[in-house]
Amino acid sequence: MLRRRPKPEDIISALYEEEGFYEIERGEDPDSGYVNRLILSDGRREIIVNILDEDIFAIRGAIQDALLQAEKLKGKFDGVAIAIPRKYQRAVDEDVMALHGFGLIIYDNLGAEEIIPPRIRESIRSKKEEERELDRSRSVREEEIIQLRRDFSRVLKALEEIEVRLDRLEKEQNKLIKRINDVENKLRELSKAEPRIREEIKATPKTISRVKVEEGLPSYLVDNPWIEILSRRE
């Protein structure tokens, strides 16, 4: 039993599978009756490969037409590549391919090889992604700034309340200090006046008794020292 010959599409699809791409579509190019195409994607980018077989190299001007068709596809896909049989590699100018951003793949029954990787249209897509990321970052920063302002306002309000409380406590403290000073002054005055008061208290009964004694005596006995001595004995 003869082994089935692999198609160029299968060989090239297997090459890109190793790079994380998967096949989306395959078939003939509707704008060209002698070029097959293979569309692959990695979920973010889409690459189209125009596959030229051996017969196309026998058609005059067919390669130029294939390159023109590939140029038109650059605006629709993120990358464009052209696959040719390995034995016709020298028939294609690799510098021209690289200049136009086309990828070049050579293939045979044993497999495929990427000679020139296609120029991926990252700049446009990346710019859009950067703009979206910038918009997201700007939105996040604006939300963070608004939240910071709210938090700052709450902190300021709390500080103002604390300041009012501290002022109130300071006033109460000053009042308390004044009261304590007044009490201490009164206590000092009382401590200073205590001996004098005691002396006055001790001296008061003697004066009263002397006055009483002198009130009951004749005038010639007033201020008589003997009378005072006798009154003390009582």
Beta strands, then each sheet from edge to edge (+ up, - down):
strand 1: 22-28
strand 2: 36-41
strand 3: 46-51
strand 4: 79-85
strand 5: 103-108
strand 6: 111-116
sheet 1: 1+ 2- 3+ 4+ 5+ 6-
end
